[in-house]
Amino acid sequence: MEHTPPAISIHGLTKHYGRLAAVRNLSFDVEPGEVFGFLGLNGAGKTTAIRMLLDLLRPTRGTASIFGLDCQRNGLAVRAQVGYLPGELGFYGDMTGARVLDLLGRLAPRPVDPAYRHRLQELLVLPSTDLGRKLREYSSGMKRKLGIVQAFQADPPLLVLDEPTEGLDPVMQESFYGLLSDVRARGRTVFLSSHILSEVERVCDRIAVLRRGELALLASVDEIRRLAPRRIRVVFEADVPAPPSSMPATFEILDVQARSWTLRTHGPIGVLVSAVSGLPVRDMEVQEPRLEDVLIKYYGEEP
C-alpha cells in the first residue's frame, strides 16, 4: 500500500538570530485534510516558523517538508502546493484589487477558475466595483478579504493562513468559517495561525501551542477539552444542607448557598446526581469546558 506523506512534516526546526532563538527544536506533523491550529502569543515564533515552511527564511538547523517535498531543496515546488495568507499583506498601493488577483493567479501553478473566484468574492462581499479601486483606498478589512481571496482562488491542496480573521468584522468572520468548512469537506489541508482561542476551538482538529519558540502543547481539540474542568451549578426549590463530605476528590466546591451549589469537576457527574437525588432539585446547569481554560496556562508557564 502506497504511503501518503504528511501535508506538513517538521523535525528539529530551529532558527537563531545571533544569540536569540526565535524557534527551537520544533517537531510535529500535519496530516492531509486536517485543519491545524498553530497558536501562541505575539513573538512566540509562529510567523518565523511559517516563513521557514515557505522557504522565505532558512533554518539554522532542522528540516521541514510539504507533501514529502523538502521545503529548502524544493522551495518552488513546495510553494506551488500552497495558498498563503501572510499576517501583513505587502501589496502595492497603486495596484487595483483586480490586478493583484490577476497577477497572483498567473503565478499559480494551476489556472484560477473565474467562477470559483467570483464565489469567493460573493462570500466575502468583495464586489468587482471594490476590486476596481486602488489598494491605497482599501480599509484593513478589505485588504484582509482580498488576501483571503488570493490565497484560496487557485484551490491549492494546502492553505497556510497567518491570522486570517484579523481586521474582519463578525459577519465576515462567519463567512470565513463557512469557507473553511467548504475546503475541509473537499479534502484540503489548512494550517491556521491564530491567537483567538474561540476561533481555534471552533474550526480546528488539532493544535500546537508555541511558547518562546518552543512547542508547549500538541493535542487534538477534543483531548484538550477533556483536560478542562466542567463547572456545575445545582439550583434547589428550597433550602438544603451543604454538599456531603463524602463527595469524591474529583469535585471542587466553589460556592454553597442555601438554595444552590456551584462545583467544578474533571470527572463524571454521576456521583453528584446520586448526592442530590433526595433533594428538591429545580435545575442542574453544566457548563462545558472552554479551550481557554486549559490553553492559557501553556501560554505563560515555562516549558
C-alpha positions in Angstrom: 0.0 0.0 0.0 1.4 3.4 -1.0 2.3 5.6 1.9 0.8 9.1 1.9 3.3 11.6 3.3 2.1 14.2 5.8 0.9 17.5 4.5 3.5 19.2 6.7 6.3 17.5 8.5 8.7 19.4 10.7 11.7 17.9 12.5 14.0 19.8 14.9 13.3 23.1 13.1 15.4 25.9 14.7 16.1 29.5 13.8 18.7 31.7 15.6 19.2 35.4 15.1 22.6 35.7 16.8 22.0 34.6 20.3 18.2 34.9 20.0 16.4 31.6 19.3 13.2 32.6 17.5 12.3 28.9 17.0 13.8 26.0 18.9 13.7 22.3 18.0 10.2 22.3 16.6 8.8 18.9 15.6 5.3 17.8 14.5 3.3 16.5 11.5 0.1 17.8 10.0 -2.0 15.1 8.2 -3.7 15.7 4.9 -7.2 17.0 5.3 -6.6 18.5 8.8 -7.4 21.9 10.0 -4.4 22.5 12.2 -4.2 25.4 14.6 -0.8 27.0 15.3 -1.1 29.1 18.4 1.0 31.4 20.5 1.3 34.9 21.8 2.8 37.6 19.6 6.5 37.0 19.3 6.2 33.3 20.1 7.8 32.3 16.8 4.7 31.4 14.7 5.4 33.7 11.7 9.1 32.7 11.7 8.2 29.0 11.5 5.7 29.7 8.7 8.3 31.6 6.7 10.7 28.7 7.1 8.0 26.3 5.8 7.7 28.5 2.7 11.5 28.9 2.3 11.2 32.6 2.8 13.7 32.1 5.7 16.4 29.4 6.0 16.5 27.4 9.3 19.6 27.3 11.4 19.1 23.6 11.6 16.3 21.0 11.2 14.1 20.1 8.3 10.6 20.8 7.0 8.7 19.2 4.2 5.3 19.7 2.5 3.7 16.6 0.9 7.0 14.9 1.0 8.9 17.7 -0.7 11.8 19.3 1.3 10.9 23.0 1.8 14.5 24.2 1.3 15.7 21.9 -1.5 12.3 22.1 -3.4 11.1 25.6 -2.5 9.4 26.4 -5.8 7.6 23.0 -5.9 6.5 23.4 -2.3 5.1 26.9 -2.8 3.2 25.6 -5.8 1.2 23.5 -3.4 0.4 26.3 -1.0 -2.1 29.2 -0.8 -0.5 31.7 1.6 -2.1 34.5 3.5 0.6 36.4 5.4 -0.1 38.3 8.6 0.8 41.6 6.9 -0.1 42.0 3.2 2.7 43.6 1.1 0.6 44.7 -1.9 1.5 47.8 -3.9 -0.9 50.6 -3.1 -1.2 51.8 -6.7 -2.5 48.5 -7.9 -6.2 47.7 -8.0 -7.5 44.6 -6.3 -8.4 43.0 -9.6 -4.8 43.4 -10.9 -3.4 41.9 -7.7 -5.7 38.8 -8.1 -4.9 38.5 -11.8 -1.1 38.8 -11.2 -1.1 36.2 -8.4 -3.4 34.0 -10.4 -1.0 33.9 -13.3 1.8 32.9 -10.9 -0.2 30.0 -9.6 0.7 26.5 -11.0 -2.9 25.7 -11.8 -5.4 28.0 -13.6 -7.8 30.0 -11.5 -11.4 29.2 -12.1 -13.2 32.5 -12.6 -16.5 31.1 -11.2 -14.7 30.0 -8.0 -13.0 33.4 -7.6 -16.4 35.0 -8.1 -17.9 32.8 -5.5 -15.1 33.8 -3.1 -15.9 37.4 -3.8 -19.6 36.9 -3.1 -18.9 35.0 0.1 -16.6 37.8 1.4 -18.7 40.7 0.0 -15.8 41.9 -2.2 -17.6 43.1 -5.4 -16.0 43.9 -8.7 -16.5 47.6 -8.0 -14.2 47.3 -5.0 -11.7 45.3 -7.0 -11.5 48.2 -9.4 -10.3 50.5 -6.7 -6.6 51.0 -5.8 -5.4 49.3 -2.7 -4.4 52.6 -1.0 -8.1 53.2 -0.8 -8.8 49.9 1.0 -9.6 49.6 4.6 -7.8 47.0 6.7 -10.8 44.7 6.5 -11.0 45.0 2.7 -7.3 44.2 2.4 -7.8 41.1 4.5 -10.7 39.9 2.4 -8.5 40.4 -0.8 -5.8 38.4 0.9 -8.1 35.6 1.6 -9.4 35.5 -2.0 -5.8 35.4 -3.4 -4.9 32.6 -1.0 -7.9 30.5 -1.9 -8.5 31.3 -5.6 -6.3 28.6 -7.1 -7.8 26.0 -4.8 -4.4 24.7 -3.5 -4.1 21.4 -1.6 -2.6 23.3 1.4 -3.6 26.7 2.8 -1.2 28.4 5.2 -3.1 31.3 6.9 -1.4 33.7 9.3 -4.1 35.4 11.5 -6.7 35.2 8.7 -9.6 36.9 10.6 -7.5 39.9 11.8 -9.5 43.0 10.9 -12.6 41.2 9.8 -16.0 42.1 11.3 -18.1 39.4 12.9 -20.2 38.8 9.8 -17.1 38.3 7.6 -15.6 36.0 10.2 -18.7 33.8 9.9 -18.3 33.8 6.1 -14.6 32.8 6.5 -15.5 29.9 8.8 -18.0 28.7 6.2 -15.2 28.9 3.6 -13.0 26.7 5.9 -15.8 24.2 6.2 -16.1 24.0 2.4 -12.4 23.4 1.7 -12.2 20.9 4.6 -15.1 18.9 3.1 -13.1 18.8 -0.2 -10.0 17.3 1.5 -7.8 20.4 1.6 -5.4 20.9 4.5 -5.4 24.1 6.5 -2.5 25.4 8.7 -4.0 28.2 10.7 -2.0 30.6 12.8 -4.2 32.4 15.3 -4.3 33.9 18.8 -8.1 33.8 19.0 -8.8 30.7 21.1 -12.6 30.7 20.5 -11.8 30.6 16.7 -9.4 27.8 17.1 -11.8 25.7 19.2 -14.5 26.2 16.6 -12.6 25.2 13.4 -9.5 23.2 14.3 -9.0 19.4 14.6 -5.6 19.6 16.4 -3.5 22.4 17.7 0.1 23.2 18.6 1.0 25.9 21.1 4.3 27.7 20.6 5.8 29.5 23.6 9.0 31.5 23.3 9.9 29.5 20.2 9.3 26.0 21.7 6.4 23.6 21.4 4.5 23.7 24.6 1.5 21.5 23.7 0.4 19.3 20.8 -3.1 17.7 21.1 -6.5 17.4 19.5 -9.2 19.9 20.5 -11.2 17.0 22.0 -8.2 15.9 24.1 -7.8 19.5 25.4 -11.4 19.8 26.3 -11.1 16.6 28.4 -8.3 18.3 30.3 -10.5 21.2 31.3 -12.9 21.0 34.3 -16.6 21.4 33.9 -18.5 23.8 36.1 -21.8 22.7 37.5 -24.5 24.7 39.3 -27.3 22.9 41.1 -30.4 25.0 42.0 -32.9 23.9 44.6 -36.6 24.7 45.2 -36.0 25.0 49.0 -33.1 25.5 51.5 -30.7 22.4 51.6 -27.7 21.5 53.6 -24.1 21.8 52.3 -22.7 19.1 50.0 -21.8 15.9 51.9 -18.2 15.4 52.9 -18.3 12.0 51.1 -18.1 13.8 47.7 -15.2 12.4 45.8 -12.0 14.4 45.4 -12.7 15.0 41.7 -15.3 17.6 42.8 -14.2 21.0 44.0 -16.8 23.0 45.8 -16.7 26.6 44.6 -19.7 28.2 46.3 -22.5 27.0 48.6 -25.8 28.9 49.1 -29.0 27.9 50.9 -30.6 27.1 47.5 -27.6 26.5 45.2 -24.3 24.7 45.0 -21.6 25.6 42.5 -18.9 22.9 41.9 -16.1 22.1 39.4 -15.1 18.6 38.3 -12.8 16.8 35.8 -14.7 13.5 36.1 -18.2 12.2 35.5 -21.1 13.8 37.3 -23.0 10.6 38.2 -21.8 10.9 41.8 -23.3 14.4 42.1 -26.6 13.2 40.7 -26.7 10.5 43.4 -25.9 13.0 46.1 -28.8 15.3 45.2 -31.3 12.6 44.3 -33.3 13.1 47.6 -33.1 16.9 47.5 -35.6 19.3 45.9 -33.6 20.0 42.7 -35.1 22.6 40.4 -32.3 22.7 37.8 -28.7 21.5 37.1 -26.6 23.6 34.8 -23.5 22.0 33.3 -21.1 24.5 31.7 -18.9 22.7 29.1 -15.2 23.5 29.4 -13.6 26.1 27.2 -10.4 25.7 25.3 -9.1 28.8 27.1 -9.4 27.2 30.5 -6.6 24.8 29.5 -4.6 26.6 27.0 -4.0 29.9 28.9 -1.6 28.2 31.3 0.5 26.8 28.4 1.0 30.4 27.1 2.6 31.6 30.3 4.4 28.7 32.1 8.0 27.8 31.4 8.5 24.8 29.1 
